[in-house]
């Protein structure tokens, strides 16, 4: 397998250096096994080679500020139109340095919401959440996000407005500022 991937990488590097391709990261595509035809894919998701490694996202991928719901959907299901796997399966080491902070903030928010869903008794654990259909996830997300918003409002003493439009950055800052992550984790261990 290692020899195969090295061969693929060398082949792509040769193609990149000999052509004037627009993209700096070659795309890997294919089914559940690696194919010898050059391009490969794993479980229907695309992979890209950059910085000498197989990565779950293109080299130029950037985290944009978006709503909590939008980022949580990416953690649950990825970006299906681009065949990018669920973000919860990524490692921060897969990302460029400037994107790691955004990923880690988004991961904290997603995990807090999942913890709220588990602590509310709507799921046995996070693994059971990851198996949910879209509509079931929407229902569980609403409960988890509402519980998190209630905790934030209790800590700040102020109601939040337009909670459907709040970015995950804002929620992360509330979690960090009010140490809600610790409270949520402790609640899970008490149940």
Residue pairs with C-beta under 8 A, 6 or more apart in sequence:
1 34
4 34
4 36
5 34
5 54
8 28
8 38
8 40
8 49
9 49
9 52
11 38
12 26
12 49
15 21
15 26
16 24
16 26
23 58
24 50
24 59
24 60
25 48
25 49
25 50
25 55
25 58
25 59
25 60
26 48
26 49
27 39
27 46
27 47
27 48
27 58
28 39
28 40
28 41
28 46
28 47
28 48
28 49
28 54
29 39
29 40
29 41
29 46
29 47
29 83
30 37
30 39
30 40
30 41
30 42
31 41
31 44
32 42
32 43
34 40
34 42
40 47
41 47
41 83
43 85
44 83
45 56
45 78
45 83
45 84
45 85
46 82
46 83
46 84
47 54
47 55
47 56
48 54
48 55
48 56
48 57
48 58
48 59
49 55
50 58
50 59
51 59
53 94
55 94
56 84
56 85
56 89
56 90
56 94
57 84
57 90
57 94
57 95
59 96
61 84
61 95
61 99
62 99
63 99
63 102
63 103
63 106
65 167
65 168
65 169
66 167
66 168
67 164
67 165
67 166
67 167
67 168
68 109
68 113
68 145
68 166
68 167
68 168
68 171
69 141
69 145
69 164
71 87
71 106
71 109
71 110
71 168
72 109
72 110
72 113
72 141
72 145
72 168
73 137
74 86
74 87
74 106
75 86
75 87
75 88
75 106
75 107
75 110
76 86
76 88
76 130
76 132
76 137
77 86
77 134
78 84
78 85
78 86
78 87
86 130
87 103
87 106
87 107
87 110
88 107
88 110
88 130
90 103
92 100
92 103
92 104
95 103
105 168
105 169
105 172
106 168
106 172
108 172
108 175
108 176
108 181
109 168
109 171
109 172
109 175
111 126
112 148
112 175
112 180
112 181
112 184
113 141
113 144
113 145
113 148
114 123
114 126
114 129
114 144
115 126
115 144
115 184
115 185
115 187
115 188
116 143
116 144
116 145
116 147
116 148
116 151
116 184
117 123
117 129
117 140
117 141
117 143
117 144
117 147
118 124
118 125
118 126
118 129
118 188
118 191
119 147
119 184
119 187
119 188
119 191
120 143
120 144
120 147
121 191
122 140
122 143
122 144
123 129
123 140
129 137
129 140
132 140
145 163
148 171
148 175
148 180
148 184
149 160
149 163
151 180
151 183
151 184
152 160
152 171
152 174
152 175
152 178
152 180
153 159
153 160
155 174
155 178
155 180
156 174
156 178
160 166
174 180
175 181
